Amino acid sequence: MEKGFILINCELGAEDYIIEELKTIPQVKSAHVTFGAYDVIAEIQAANSQEFDTILSQKIRSLTQVMSTMTLKATT
């Protein structure tokens, strides 16, 4: 199991849109609006590293209005 957190910067005012889109991805276990350097934080749980990377690159980073991300992989 691969777990981690994705810190997301998005366009101004797009936080609610990003949260709703993240909720449609089964591997996203939670998503929250934050205040500070990043706008949204999402927790991901994937079966393996490859699935984790695919979710990040093809599902999350490709969302319209996502400007940048930072990935924090958790160790088990």
GIHU-V684534 format. One record per run of one state. SS is the DSSP state (@ for helix, = for strand, . for the rest). FROM is the first residue (numbers start at 0). LEN is the number of residues. If there is no record, write none. Layout:
[[SS,FROM,LEN] [SS,FROM,LEN]]
This chain:
[[.,0,1] [=,1,9] [.,10,4] [@,14,8] [.,22,5] [=,27,6] [.,33,6] [=,39,7] [.,46,2] [@,48,12] [.,60,5] [=,65,9] [.,74,2]]
